[in-house]
Amino acid sequence: MCDGTRALKEHVRPELSLLPRLGRRLVVLTDPDERGRELRGHLDDLIGPLHHAFVPEQQGTSDTDGPLHSAGNRGIEHVVPLGVQRALAAAQPSWPKDRAVWGPEDLQRLQLANAFDAGHEGVVRGPGGAAARRRQLCALLGLGRCTAAQLLGALNRYFSEEQLEAALQQLDAQLAQ
């Protein structure tokens, strides 16, 4: 993650910190990319536990060139209204920053990271290996590209065991086609 000054401008911090006083559930829905993932963390840190809604990267990617964005641009503005509604309806609260349901060994077991100290053992083979599998999972979850450490942080902060299992099943079904 970058420092908070890049993600959240200093002049908006006081206003954002007042949002909890509204007494309503606050839902964060950001672009399905790295910057969106980064912004989520900063907002959670500044405001407190928020609800988070995610859209898969494919739903938030422009297929065509437009006046403001070129084809391939990732942004919430490319998601159809039904996709936004579904994401908002599925919004879940985040967990504390120090939640540790998954660790590096879990990512290795799930073939989302290679074992760095095992020589050739524990290396995921195939097209792109663990990095490609991790990239595909992050796209399904709406996280943008993640290193293994970034994915670990996002999984522990935003996703339940059931959500990860469902995403992995979807990923494996896509890869089997």
Buried (B, 14 or more C-beta within 10 A) or exposed (E): BEEBEEBBEEEEBEEBEEBEEEEEEBBBBBBBBBBBBBBBBBBBEBBEBBBBBBBBBBBBBBEEEEEEBEEEBBBBEBBEEEBBEBBEEEBBEBBEEEEEBBEBEBBBEBBBBBBEEEEEEBBBEEEEBBBBBBBBBBBBBBBBBBEBEBBBBBBBBBBEEEBBEEBBEBBEEEEEE
